[in-house]
Amino acid sequence: MSLRRLGDALRAAGLAPRALAAWAGTDRLAALPPRLAALRARPPVPAAAALALLVAGAELPADRCRGLPLDALLAAGLVELGGGGATVRARVAVLPLGPGLLVCDRADAPAAPELVCWPDDSSHHLAGALPPGRRARWLDLGCGSAFAAIARPDAAARLVGVDLNPRAAEHARLGLALSGIEHAEVVVGDAAGDHGDADLITCNAPIPGDPHAAIWRRTDAGFLARLAAAIPPRLLPGGLAIVHAAGEALPAELPGERVFVAYAPGAPAFGVLWWRPDAPARAVTAYRELTAARPHLEPRDRDDALAAA
């Protein structure tokens, strides 16, 4: 079975946002980790086997997985058998994200430098900040599990994800294949390197110099300066860069139009930077309180900030 057909079979078996929301109380992936222990403890129900196994990380009796494409899951390395074949356990998490499927390490995986983490709210903010319309080529720097590309495959005719972590690149490729996204590729490399020109560049930036940040989020103090220097030569005329970052970590001087909307008060003030390096110089900073109705930043937050400036 091809990975695309496997993805179709998993969605048909209930690995989809609507089924996830009904089962877990939310389809927002960042909100799931605190609920997973309770979800794993539920009695296994065949109709929710895909969710219990691949989202909650429950170890299920094999006879409860009869409705799943078990042979294909084993062949893809997504699950493993235990107890002499009596039980099934997910090796990674496979999470419904829009019409696609995202692959990352399980939420209970031990911390390690190569960890491909469960999506947090920064992933939702970055993907939600993408403007409408379709660009020619999109570079997603530090793409991780390819959350943004899987959430918004319509954003460009060609998607290129870049990550320094080979394990992240492997998971991203697997998620894209399960999602049937064929106009994307993932390469291993430094986010600040030369990966060709694009009219959209994104980055969910790690946190420079923060010893308390998760391993996958830490980087050296000069990372954002290197990133800021690498982006303008790569952006095609009229191009847009979108960076999720701590505002205080961004370089103080950036050419062109930069709009930073924070959503977390205090320090560090996390937010999204919309940056057009070749536009007339303009610097706008704003704050938008998150609500249950609008839990993540959107392109209209940039528009509102510009209108109010």
C-alpha positions, -999 to 999 in steps of 0.1 A, spaced: 0 0 0 14 34 -9 17 60 18 -9 82 2 -34 53 3 -24 45 38 -32 81 48 -66 78 31 -73 46 50 -63 62 83 -86 91 77 -114 68 67 -108 49 100 -114 81 120 -80 99 120 -96 132 111 -101 166 129 -139 162 133 -136 128 149 -107 140 170 -128 169 184 -157 146 192 -134 121 210 -109 145 227 -130 176 231 -107 196 207 -90 193 174 -63 219 184 -32 198 185 -14 221 209 -41 216 235 -40 178 235 -9 168 256 -25 175 290 -54 153 280 -35 123 267 -32 104 299 -69 104 304 -75 95 268 -51 66 270 -69 53 301 -103 51 283 -115 16 275 -105 8 239 -134 13 215 -129 -1 179 -144 30 163 -117 52 180 -88 28 176 -69 50 152 -72 80 176 -63 60 207 -33 43 191 -18 71 170 -28 102 189 -31 92 226 -4 66 223 -24 38 239 -11 3 236 -41 -17 223 -50 -53 220 -44 -64 184 -80 -76 181 -91 -40 187 -72 -28 157 -89 -50 131 -104 -20 114 -70 -5 108 -45 -12 79 -22 -28 104 1 -45 79 7 -11 61 13 6 95 39 -20 104 56 -17 70 57 21 73 73 18 107 45 37 124 36 10 149 51 -21 164 38 -53 180 43 -64 215 34 -93 237 41 -118 210 19 -100 186 -10 -96 211 -7 -58 214 0 -28 191 19 3 201 26 35 180 62 43 175 54 79 166 23 101 168 2 106 136 -20 136 141 -49 148 120 -42 183 108 -68 198 84 -71 174 55 -37 160 61 -17 139 87 13 151 106 40 128 120 60 137 151 75 120 181 50 108 207 42 133 235 58 109 260 90 105 241 121 113 262 138 147 256 166 146 232 183 170 208 168 152 178 133 152 192 106 160 167 82 176 191 45 176 194 31 209 178 27 238 202 8 270 198 37 286 179 30 262 151 -6 272 149 3 309 150 28 306 121 4 286 99 -25 309 108 -4 339 98 0 329 62 -18 352 38 -45 340 14 -35 333 -22 -10 310 -38 27 319 -42 51 303 -67 77 290 -42 76 288 -4 106 282 18 98 270 53 130 273 73 133 250 104 102 232 92 103 205 119 74 181 111 62 203 83 32 215 103 28 247 82 30 229 49 5 202 59 -18 228 74 -16 251 43 -5 231 12 -25 256 -9 -1 285 0 23 278 -28 28 259 -60 61 245 -47 69 240 -10 104 234 3 110 226 39 145 229 55 156 215 88 189 208 104 176 177 121 176 146 98 149 129 120 126 160 116 131 158 78 122 121 78 91 127 98 81 157 76 85 136 44 64 109 59 36 133 69 36 149 35 34 115 18 5 104 41 -12 137 33 -9 132 -4 10 165 -8 32 159 -38 44 195 -46 66 196 -15 101 185 -6 122 185 26 159 190 27 184 188 56 203 220 61 209 252 81 179 275 81 202 304 74 218 287 44 211 292 7 181 271 -4 171 291 -35 148 320 -41 112 322 -30 83 347 -28 73 334 7 97 325 35 86 313 69 103 303 101 91 293 135 123 305 152 139 288 181 147 308 213 182 321 214 201 316 246 171 304 267 184 275 289 148 267 300 135 262 264 128 227 252 159 212 235 144 215 200 136 252 206 171 263 218 197 280 195 227 302 198 224 340 204 234 349 168 208 327 150 182 354 143 208 378 131 220 352 106 185 344 96 176 381 91 207 385 69 199 354 48 162 362 41 164 394 19 187 379 -8 164 349 -10 131 368 -13 119 376 -48 107 412 -55 76 418 -35 82 387 -14 70 383 22 88 367 52 68 355 82 87 347 114 73 335 147 97 346 175 102 364 207 101 401 198 131 410 220 152 385 201 146 400 167 173 423 153 165 459 161 172 472 126 155 454 96 151 469 62 117 476 46 83 471 62 81 451 94 49 445 114 53 426 147 21 416 165 26 402 199 1 379 216 19 371 248 23 401 272 54 406 293 89 393 285 96 376 262 67 389 241 61 362 216 44 371 183 46 371 145 67 393 123 54 400 88 84 414 69 87 429 34 124 438 30 120 457 -3 90 477 8 92 514 20 107 515 55 81 512 82 81 496 117 48 488 134 44 470 167 10 459 181 -5 436 206 -36 414 202 -52 395 230 -61 359 222 -96 348 227 -115 315 225 -130 326 192 -96 337 178 -69 317 197 -42 323 171 -28 352 150 -41 358 115 -33 380 85 -59 404 95 -39 412 127 -12 425 105 -37 446 85 -53 459 117 -18 469 130 -10 488 98 -44 505 98 -40 517 134 -4 529 130 
